[in-house]
Amino acid sequence: MDFSIADCAIKDKMDRFETLKELIMRFSPAAIGMSLMLALVSSGLNAVQRDDVISARALVYVGQAKVAIDDQNWQLAIDNLETALALHPRNANAYNMLAQIMEKQGLLGKSIRYYRESLDIDPNGQEALIGQGLVYVKRGAVERAKDNLSRYEFLCRKKCDAKEKLNLAINTYGMEKAKPVEDVQLRPTAKAQ
């Protein structure tokens, strides 16, 4: 058989085509799988909202809550803050504001709980540490207040006015509870028979 140059060129092109077809068949399932995986991961990353970026709508409700607090309209402030938290559940500032409202209403347990929520989001939240510490003092949990004070002192390296406020509350707590000796009335005890 006599092959011409044209026949060799055609056979060479057919061999290359077969090699290319074999490579495509071999690697296309892996390539398709990788591209699908990358598409899913990248679309999933775009759908996740960053924790530190609070939506504009949530900020509007926090602003409305501040106005309601200034007017001492506690229920409206609470409603606005709860709406802000529904829009962005990791808003430490909204929890701090709720805690302050609860404290003003005398609901100290709820106040502590909201401060705890804030500290779960931002463990270094200085406002929450001081606020919770002050509420602890009101509840008589002075040791817990001291823990908050030491955490705050660690975080606040410069002049910290809030530290002095909590320190004063802790130090005066014992004095407010103790009665002067003159005020204590002795009662006779029953004799043991």
Salt bridges, closest charged atoms under 4 A:
ASP12 OD2 - ARG16 NH2 2.93
ASP15 OD2 - LYS11 NZ 3.87
GLU22 OE2 - ARG26 NH2 3.17
ASP51 OD2 - ARG90 NE 3.06
ASP52 OD2 - ARG50 NH2 2.77
GLU103 OE2 - LYS138 NZ 2.71
GLU143 OE2 - LYS146 NZ 3.60
ASP161 OD1 - LYS159 NZ 3.92
